[in-house]
């Protein structure tokens, strides 16, 4: 007998899966919302930097910066 790691309900899943389908969907939706928010914030920041006349460049070690 296994129980969901988030809600504690009894589940019947394969080994290695420790969440019920409802909890799995809820966390996936939350992760998607966070990623969408980060993407929107990055676009806003990029627009602000471009409006200042800066260019986005790659450094020699692979980093990205504005100059």
FENFENMO-V618806 format. One record per residue. RES is the residue in one small letter. OMEGA is omega as a letter, one per 40 degrees, with the letter a starting at -180 (none if undefined). NEAR is the number of other C-alpha atoms within 10 Angstrom. D_FIRST is the distance of its C-alpha to the first C-alpha in Angstrom with 2 decimals. Layout:
RES;OMEGA;NEAR;D_FIRST / RES;OMEGA;NEAR;D_FIRST
//
This chain:
x;i;6;0.00 / x;i;16;3.79 / x;i;15;6.88 / x;a;19;10.33 / x;a;14;12.68 / x;a;11;15.51 / x;i;11;14.80 / x;i;11;11.64 / x;i;11;10.44 / x;a;13;7.07 / x;i;16;7.38 / x;a;13;7.43 / x;i;15;9.73 / x;i;8;11.44 / x;i;7;11.28 / x;i;6;13.36 / x;a;14;12.76 / x;i;17;11.38 / x;i;22;12.97 / x;a;20;12.97 / x;i;12;16.16 / x;i;11;18.07 / x;i;15;17.74 / x;i;14;18.58 / x;a;12;21.65 / x;i;11;22.74 / x;i;12;22.82 / x;i;12;24.61 / x;i;12;27.15 / x;i;11;27.77 / x;i;12;28.32 / x;i;12;30.70 / x;i;12;32.61 / x;a;12;33.04 / x;i;12;34.32 / x;i;12;36.70 / x;i;12;38.04 / x;a;12;38.65 / x;i;12;40.41 / x;i;12;42.60 / x;i;12;43.50 / x;i;12;44.43 / x;i;12;46.66 / x;i;12;48.36 / x;i;12;48.98 / x;i;16;50.34 / x;i;13;52.62 / x;i;12;53.94 / x;i;15;54.71 / x;i;13;56.44 / x;i;10;58.50 / x;i;9;59.77 / x;i;10;60.99 / x;i;14;58.50 / x;i;12;57.04 / x;a;12;53.59 / x;i;12;54.02 / x;i;10;52.00 / x;a;10;52.85 / x;a;7;53.58 / x;i;6;50.24 / x;i;8;48.28 / x;i;8;48.06 / x;i;10;49.12 / x;a;11;51.67 / x;i;13;54.41 / x;none;8;58.13
//
